[in-house]
Amino acid sequence: MLLFLDTANVEEIKEINAWGVLSGITTNPTLIVKEGKDFKKVVKEICNIVDGPVSAEVTATDAEGMIKQGLDIATWADNVVVKCPLTEAGLQATAHLSKKDIKVNVTLCFSANQALLAARAGAYFISPFVGRLDDINQDGCALVEEIVELYHMQAIETRVLAASIRTPQQVTRCAIAGADVATLPFKVFKMLVKHPLTDAGLTQFLKDWEKVTAEQPVAAKK
Ligand code: G3P
């Protein structure tokens, strides 16, 4: 499972990118607005930093408007992916854009049937929203499992991109379910790397090492 970062914050992107684990970025209108920067400028900047797909979402609600915005977004960078919502108009726009070889990430997916429709419209990614289902007392990871199985049974190539991830446990469950990608907020990336036993172990190693270097400075250097 590839790991994407769900943010439009350039500093966060640079920090996680330096770890060597980042395969792409997802943004949405809320994340773009939070940064207070020009949409096109920030997307182009992110596309330059990251060597992988960068999703940028349309904001029109009618098919014609989505297609117009999608065609424009697709010219911003080679690695940009147009994000369309899972509505009737969104499916129409997805079909139109994907016929033009433009990669589309269909977002706001909350059911396996919606995922089937997105795939038939030609979606490159489908984004089931795990955390928002958990928020209403449903099992978001179970939806990811269901879509992965459905796509496998139907030999569908659309990639499953688990979105709205809030916890490390959701990351593990999505990976075991066979999701192709999980997009994580900065905070969750930080949670994944942390373990108190790693910290305690390193503190002990360094303490022991210091002792040796103080007692036998030459031996420690060998
Ligand atoms: O980018 C879409 C998704 O990841 C949003 O997550 O936490 O707002 O439900 P969240």
Residues whose N, C-alpha, C, O or C-beta is under 5 A from the ligand:
A	BS01	G3P	D6 T26 T27 N28 G131 R132 A163 S164 I165
